[in-house]
Amino acid sequence: MYQYASILGVIRTFLIILLIYFGFKILARLFAPFLMRYVAKKAGKQFEQQFGQYQRPQDTQRKEGEVSIDKEPKKNKSSNKDVGEYVDYEEID
């Protein structure tokens, strides 16, 4: 036996789908700012936590006005003479 869908059942199903769709859109517009604010705060806290791990603890122990300069070690630059030939050029106006 086959059962056929009535036209009222199809219309009712279509209206329920539209109601759910538009209801979700309205609720999303209402709650999206709160959700975005929550996500931004959470990301900010995580950033602060990760940034705090990389700070040196000795920086907090320095006295006010004390200056410390950290330098990178000098790298020995060795030029490679076998790189190629230098070609002079002229600018053309």
SULHU-V129499 format. One record per run of one state. SS is the DSSP state (a for helix, b for strand, c for the rest). FROM is the first residue (numbers start at 0). TO is the last residue. Records with the same first field share a line. If there is no record, write none. Layout:
SS->FROM-TO + FROM-TO
This chain:
c->0-5 + 54-55 + 61-92
a->6-53 + 56-60
